[in-house]
Amino acid sequence: MLGSEKSGPAVAAFASAADADRRIAGVAAAARAVKALADAGASEVRLAIGDGAPLARETLADIERLRGPASVAVGRGEGPAPALPTAWEVVRATGKPSDGLVSRWLNRPISQRVTWLVLAIRGIRPVHVTIFNALLAVPMVVLLLGGGQTGLILGGILFHAASILDGVDGEIARATMRTSAAGATMDSVIDIATNLLFVAALTVNLALRDHDAIGWIGAWAVTLSIFGGMLIAWRTRARGGPIGFDLLKRTGRRIRGPVDLIYWAVQTLTGRDCFAFLFMVLILTGLERTALSIYAGVGTVWILYVLATSFPLRRASHRAA
């Protein structure tokens, strides 16, 4: 419930209830004002509504969700108008420090514009986009398994499109302040499954077309994908966090020698953004066999590194227990 009005509260004033109900990147303006004041340390917040009209039920729900420990009172009156960001400013702030090169310079600028448009849909939630991304894997696999160069090209384009749209659900969650461990885990599981399905379907396509060692190379790549996904899940569980591809990423660390350079190269190439983009480009240029071979080789180096670093983690978890 909203708190009752007390003396000396922080005040945010709106000319009308319609102004307070205005949605900014999927959240009512009044709720954003309450959140900003609560984050600044206010224990009591008063919303002064110029025309005295009642706030919409959606606005009250947003306020209750975001007010934290602060009490909130709503009444008629005047006061200082809150300085609120625009919807685009909110969306622009949803990037992640762990973004890879392709994500930072290509995927994120596109996905944020998609997010800005999608947030105009009333009632949109991050899970809606996550489910859409999962369903996008169906036509991708069908096209790849259908065989032929056209299916190969369209499947590669859809895979990269899924990589771009993968950022939208997270951006919506951060813009609307609906992030959760369960949502992050669901998103990562779908990402891992989509990667695995893509590599497996591409392997079947090339094996049926070429009838040579590329099928075995692809099978090794699929095995790495499965094993890598299981290893990510195990390591994340050992650290007590949600499953995520950011687990092994280093951010903000300078390259000081050949070891750091190799780690950075493998980390970049195995990031989903770079992985999907390179596959699409190499498929479009007729180098799909090279793409699968590179993935199998880089994946092998990555798995060896993860294995080498997993044993100290296991010993540390035993000591903590």
C-alpha positions in Angstrom: 0.0 0.0 0.0 1.1 3.6 -0.5 2.2 5.3 2.7 0.3 8.1 4.4 1.5 11.7 4.1 3.8 13.0 6.9 5.6 16.2 7.6 8.7 17.1 5.7 8.4 14.7 2.7 10.3 15.1 -0.5 7.9 16.6 -3.1 7.4 15.9 -6.8 4.7 17.9 -8.5 2.8 17.3 -11.7 0.4 19.7 -13.4 -2.1 16.9 -13.8 -2.7 13.2 -13.2 -2.3 12.7 -16.9 1.3 14.1 -16.7 2.0 11.8 -13.7 0.6 8.8 -15.6 2.7 9.5 -18.7 4.8 6.4 -19.6 8.5 7.0 -19.9 10.2 3.9 -21.4 7.4 1.7 -20.0 7.2 3.2 -16.5 4.9 6.0 -15.2 6.6 9.4 -14.8 5.3 9.6 -11.2 6.9 6.2 -10.4 10.3 7.3 -11.9 10.1 10.5 -9.8 9.4 8.4 -6.6 12.3 6.0 -7.4 14.7 8.9 -8.0 13.8 10.6 -4.7 13.9 7.3 -2.8 17.3 6.5 -4.3 18.5 10.0 -3.2 17.6 9.0 0.4 14.1 10.3 0.9 12.1 8.2 3.4 8.9 10.0 2.6 7.7 11.2 -0.8 4.7 13.4 -1.6 3.2 13.5 -5.1 1.5 16.8 -5.7 -1.1 16.5 -8.5 -2.2 19.9 -9.8 -5.7 19.0 -10.9 -6.3 16.6 -8.0 -7.4 13.7 -10.3 -6.7 10.2 -9.2 -3.7 8.4 -10.7 -4.2 5.4 -13.0 -4.0 1.9 -11.5 -0.9 1.2 -13.6 0.8 4.2 -12.2 0.0 3.2 -8.6 1.3 -0.3 -9.3 4.6 1.1 -10.7 5.0 3.3 -7.6 4.4 0.4 -5.2 7.0 -1.7 -7.1 9.7 1.0 -7.2 9.2 3.0 -4.0 11.4 0.6 -1.9 11.2 1.4 1.9 10.0 5.0 1.2 6.4 5.9 2.1 4.4 7.7 -0.7 1.4 10.0 -0.3 -0.6 11.4 -3.2 -2.6 14.6 -3.0 -3.6 17.8 -4.6 -1.0 20.6 -4.6 1.9 22.3 -6.1 5.7 22.0 -5.8 8.9 21.5 -7.8 8.5 19.5 -11.0 10.8 16.5 -11.1 13.6 16.4 -13.7 12.8 13.2 -15.6 14.8 11.6 -18.5 13.3 11.0 -21.9 12.5 7.5 -23.0 15.5 7.5 -25.3 17.8 8.6 -22.5 16.6 5.7 -20.4 17.1 3.2 -23.2 20.5 4.6 -24.1 21.6 3.9 -20.5 20.8 0.1 -20.8 24.2 -0.9 -22.3 26.4 -3.3 -20.4 30.1 -2.9 -19.6 30.6 -6.5 -20.7 29.4 -5.8 -24.3 31.7 -7.3 -26.9 33.0 -5.4 -29.9 30.2 -6.4 -32.3 27.6 -5.8 -29.6 28.9 -2.4 -28.7 29.3 -1.0 -32.2 26.6 -2.9 -34.2 24.1 -4.9 -32.1 23.4 -2.5 -29.3 22.7 0.5 -31.4 20.1 -1.5 -33.4 18.6 -3.4 -30.4 18.2 -0.2 -28.4 16.2 1.4 -31.2 14.0 -1.8 -31.3 13.6 -1.5 -27.5 12.6 2.1 -27.7 9.8 1.2 -30.2 8.8 -2.0 -28.3 8.4 -0.1 -25.0 5.6 1.9 -26.6 3.5 -1.3 -26.4 1.5 -1.2 -23.2 2.1 -4.1 -20.8 5.2 -5.3 -22.6 7.5 -7.4 -20.4 11.0 -8.7 -20.9 9.7 -12.3 -20.9 7.6 -11.6 -24.0 10.7 -10.7 -26.0 12.6 -13.7 -24.5 9.9 -16.1 -25.8 9.9 -14.4 -29.2 13.6 -14.9 -29.4 13.2 -18.6 -28.5 10.6 -19.0 -31.3 12.9 -17.4 -33.8 15.1 -20.4 -33.6 12.4 -22.6 -35.2 12.5 -21.0 -38.7 16.3 -20.8 -38.4 16.6 -24.5 -37.9 14.0 -25.3 -40.6 15.9 -23.2 -43.2 19.3 -24.7 -42.3 18.0 -28.3 -42.4 16.1 -27.6 -45.6 19.5 -27.6 -47.3 20.6 -25.6 -50.2 22.6 -22.3 -50.4 19.5 -20.2 -49.9 18.5 -22.0 -46.6 22.1 -21.6 -45.5 22.2 -17.9 -46.1 18.8 -17.2 -44.6 19.6 -19.4 -41.6 22.8 -17.4 -41.0 21.0 -14.1 -41.2 18.3 -15.2 -38.8 21.0 -16.4 -36.3 22.6 -13.0 -36.3 19.1 -11.3 -36.1 18.5 -13.5 -33.0 21.8 -12.2 -31.5 20.7 -8.6 -32.0 17.2 -9.2 -30.6 18.8 -11.0 -27.7 19.7 -7.6 -26.2 16.1 -6.3 -26.3 14.7 -8.3 -23.3 17.6 -7.3 -21.1 17.3 -3.6 -22.2 13.6 -3.7 -21.4 14.3 -5.2 -18.0 16.9 -2.6 -17.1 14.8 0.3 -18.5 11.7 -0.8 -16.6 13.7 -1.9 -13.5 12.4 -5.5 -13.8 15.7 -7.4 -13.8 15.7 -10.7 -12.0 17.9 -13.8 -11.6 15.2 -16.0 -13.0 14.9 -13.8 -16.1 18.6 -13.7 -16.7 18.8 -17.5 -16.4 15.9 -18.1 -18.8 17.5 -15.7 -21.3 20.9 -17.4 -21.1 19.5 -20.9 -21.4 17.7 -19.9 -24.5 20.9 -18.3 -25.9 22.8 -21.5 -25.3 20.1 -23.6 -26.8 19.9 -21.4 -29.9 23.7 -21.5 -30.4 23.6 -25.3 -30.1 20.7 -25.7 -32.5 22.4 -23.4 -35.0 25.7 -25.3 -35.0 24.0 -28.7 -35.1 21.7 -27.7 -38.0 24.6 -26.1 -39.9 26.6 -29.3 -39.4 23.8 -31.4 -40.8 23.5 -29.1 -43.8 27.2 -29.3 -44.7 27.5 -33.0 -43.9 24.7 -33.8 -46.3 26.0 -31.5 -48.9 29.7 -32.3 -48.9 30.0 -35.9 -47.5 33.5 -35.4 -46.0 35.3 -34.5 -42.7 33.3 -31.3 -42.2 30.6 -33.5 -40.6 33.0 -34.7 -37.9 34.4 -31.2 -37.4 30.8 -30.0 -36.9 30.1 -32.9 -34.5 33.1 -31.9 -32.4 31.8 -28.3 -32.4 28.3 -29.5 -31.2 30.0 -31.5 -28.5 31.9 -28.4 -27.4 28.7 -26.4 -27.3 26.9 -29.0 -25.1 29.9 -29.4 -22.8 30.5 -25.6 -22.6 26.9 -25.0 -21.7 27.0 -27.6 -18.9 30.3 -26.1 -17.7 28.9 -22.6 -17.6 25.9 -23.8 -15.6 28.2 -25.7 -13.2 30.5 -22.7 -12.6 27.6 -20.3 -12.2 26.0 -22.5 -9.6 29.3 -22.8 -7.8 29.4 -19.0 -7.6 25.7 -18.7 -6.6 24.6 -16.6 -9.5 22.3 -17.0 -12.5 23.5 -18.7 -15.6 25.1 -16.2 -18.0 27.7 -15.7 -20.7 29.4 -12.9 -18.8 30.8 -15.4 -16.2 34.3 -15.7 -17.7 34.5 -12.2 -19.1 37.1 -9.7 -18.0 36.0 -6.1 -18.2 38.1 -3.0 -17.8 41.4 -5.0 -17.8 44.3 -3.8 -19.9 46.2 -6.2 -22.2 49.6 -6.5 -20.6 51.1 -9.5 -22.4 50.6 -12.4 -24.8 48.5 -14.3 -22.3 46.1 -11.4 -21.9 46.0 -10.9 -25.7 45.1 -14.6 -26.3 42.5 -14.5 -23.6 41.0 -11.3 -25.1 41.0 -12.9 -28.6 39.3 -16.1 -27.5 36.8 -14.2 -25.3 35.9 -11.9 -28.2 35.6 -14.7 -30.8 33.5 -16.9 -28.5 31.2 -14.1 -27.4 27.7 -14.6 -29.0 27.7 -11.2 -30.7 31.0 -11.9 -32.6 30.2 -15.6 -33.1 26.9 -14.9 -34.8 28.2 -11.9 -36.8 31.2 -13.8 -38.1 29.1 -16.9 -39.0 26.7 -14.7 -41.0 29.5 -12.9 -42.9 31.4 -16.1 -43.7 28.2 -17.8 -44.9 27.3 -14.9 -47.1 30.8 -15.0 -48.6 30.7 -18.8 -49.2 33.1 -19.7 -46.4 30.6 -21.6 -44.1 33.1 -24.5 -43.9 35.8 -22.2 -42.7 33.3 -20.7 -40.1 32.6 -24.1 -38.6 36.2 -25.0 -38.5 37.2 -21.7 -36.8 34.4 -22.2 -34.3 35.6 -25.8 -33.5 39.2 -24.6 -33.1 38.5 -21.5 -31.0 36.0 -23.5 -28.9 38.6 -26.1 -28.2 41.0 -23.5 -26.8 38.2 -21.9 -24.7 37.2 -25.3 -23.2 40.8 -26.0 -22.3 41.0 -22.7 -20.5 37.8 -23.2 -18.7 38.8 -26.6 -17.6 42.2 -25.3 -16.4 40.5 -22.6 -14.3 37.7 -24.8 -13.0 39.9 -26.9 -10.6 41.0 -23.9 -8.5 37.3 -22.8 -8.3 36.3 -26.3 -7.1 39.0 -26.4 -4.4 37.9 -22.9 -3.3 34.3 -23.9 -3.1 35.2 -26.9 -1.0 37.2 -24.7 1.4 34.3 -22.3 1.7 32.0 -25.2 2.4 
